[in-house]
Amino acid sequence: MLRPPHPPRRGGRRIGVLLTVALLVIAAAAVEWLRSESADPPSPVSPSQVEVTRPAASVAAAPLDTIGIEHRVSPPRPPRPPTVMRSRPAPRRAAQPRPTPPPVRVTPLAPGRLFVGATPWGDLYVDGQLVGHTPITGVAITAGAHRLRIVRDGFQPFDQVIQVTSGQDFRLTDIALRALAP
């Protein structure tokens, strides 16, 4: 069974042509709008800067459409903020010197005195430095923590950490060194 051929559709071509024309009109309007947006707004003109001229008689008598002048009214644009151009950076404010704090008075700590006695005698080390043989009397020592060590051959060493305050007499007497086992 054969079907009769369908008549050609003419309405489809008309719709395509109309859509193409509509797209061209929209594109032209968009280009014109973008041009008007990118153009700088006219600067305000004072009345003294306006020059008034009389048009020629033939132009004045002709309607606006016939001489190629478009008459269109556009809404006023909001004013743009002024652009500030600087040729060099703004000077920085000089840093103001900070006020100097009042001087802190440091009172030197008075040294303490150390008295050490051991039986039998031994070598006295204070913070790893040899001071002398015991008994030691009246040796100046700075305030703070110190390590005392008394050493003698054949005896167990005596080792102790002491805390001396400013101006204190620190006494460590009657130390008995223990003999090592033979």
Secondary structure, 3 states (H helix, E strand, C coil): CCCCCCCCCCHHHHHHHHHHHHHHHHHHHHHHHHHHHHCCCCCCCCHHHCCCCCCCHHHHHCCHHHHCCCCCCCCCCCCCCCCCCCCCCCCCCCCCCCCCCCCCCCCCCCCEEEEEEEECCCEEEECCEEEEECCEEEEEECCEEEEEEEECCCECCEEEEEEECCCCEEEEEEEECCECCC
